[in-house]
Amino acid sequence: MRVHSALGNGFVESVYQNSLEIEMKSEGLAFEREKVMSIFYRNIEVGRRRVDFFVENLIMVELKAIIETEDVHLAQALNYLEAYNIEIGLLINFGSKSLTFKRLINKKFK
């Protein structure tokens, strides 16, 4: 990805968010940054969470800037997909020497 190639690793997450926003705008993608989404339990709102990016009203994108993602980060992102009723997500980590990402699928849509 251009952002990681240009900046490398070692910056805080917000630097990569700002840079990814520039890239998505230049590509003409429709997105919302830090979109506040409600979490429901039994049809009652029990909390809110900000999604780093919600792209084309289809894809949730969560960014990390850590040395290595762990199972807890993957589980958290998958839980967000289910809580928001979104089919597809990406977990992107800019913190490692090479850009890493995981494509996430909400099992409720299978």
C-alpha positions in Angstrom: 0.0 0.0 0.0 1.2 3.5 -0.8 0.9 4.8 2.7 3.1 2.2 4.3 5.6 2.4 1.4 5.9 6.1 1.8 5.9 6.3 5.6 7.1 3.0 6.8 6.3 1.9 10.4 6.7 3.7 13.7 4.1 6.4 13.6 1.0 6.7 15.7 -2.3 5.4 14.3 -3.7 8.9 13.6 -0.8 9.6 11.1 -1.8 6.5 9.1 -5.5 7.5 9.3 -4.8 10.9 7.9 -2.7 9.5 5.1 -5.2 6.8 4.3 -7.9 9.4 4.1 -5.8 11.3 1.5 -5.4 8.1 -0.5 -9.1 7.2 -0.4 -10.1 10.7 -1.5 -7.6 10.6 -4.4 -9.2 7.3 -5.5 -12.7 8.7 -5.3 -13.9 6.3 -2.7 -16.9 7.3 -0.6 -16.1 6.9 3.1 -16.8 8.1 6.6 -13.9 8.5 9.0 -14.4 7.7 12.7 -18.1 7.0 12.1 -20.0 6.6 15.4 -22.0 3.4 15.3 -24.4 2.1 18.0 -24.1 -1.3 19.5 -27.4 -3.0 20.4 -28.4 -5.8 22.7 -32.0 -7.0 22.4 -32.8 -4.0 20.2 -31.6 -1.6 23.0 -28.6 0.6 22.4 -25.9 -0.5 24.9 -23.0 1.5 23.6 -21.3 3.3 20.8 -18.0 2.8 19.1 -16.1 4.7 16.4 -15.2 2.8 13.3 -11.9 4.1 11.9 -13.3 4.0 8.3 -16.6 2.9 6.8 -16.0 2.6 3.1 -18.6 2.7 0.3 -21.3 1.9 3.0 -20.0 -1.7 2.8 -16.6 -2.2 4.4 -15.5 -1.5 8.0 -11.8 -0.7 8.2 -10.0 -0.9 11.5 -6.4 0.4 11.7 -3.6 -0.5 14.1 -0.1 0.8 14.5 1.4 -2.0 16.6 4.3 -4.3 16.1 2.1 -7.4 15.7 -1.6 -7.9 15.8 -2.9 -10.5 18.2 -5.9 -12.7 18.4 -7.6 -10.1 20.7 -7.5 -7.5 17.8 -8.9 -9.9 15.4 -11.7 -10.9 17.8 -12.5 -7.3 18.5 -12.8 -6.5 14.8 -15.0 -9.5 14.2 -17.2 -8.6 17.1 -17.7 -5.1 15.6 -18.8 -6.7 12.3 -21.4 -8.7 14.1 -22.5 -5.8 16.3 -22.9 -3.4 13.4 -24.4 -6.1 11.1 -21.7 -5.5 8.4 -20.6 -8.3 6.1 -17.0 -7.4 5.3 -14.1 -5.7 7.2 -10.4 -5.1 7.0 -8.0 -5.1 9.9 -4.9 -3.2 8.7 -1.7 -2.9 10.7 0.8 -0.3 9.8 3.1 -0.9 12.8 5.0 -3.9 11.4 8.0 -3.7 9.0 5.7 -5.0 6.3 2.1 -3.9 6.0 -0.2 -6.6 7.3 -3.9 -6.9 6.8 -6.7 -9.4 7.4 -9.9 -9.6 5.4 -12.8 -10.2 7.8 -16.1 -11.9 7.1 -19.2 -11.7 9.3 -20.3 -15.3 9.7 -23.9 -14.2 10.0 -23.9 -13.5 6.2 -22.7 -17.0 5.2 
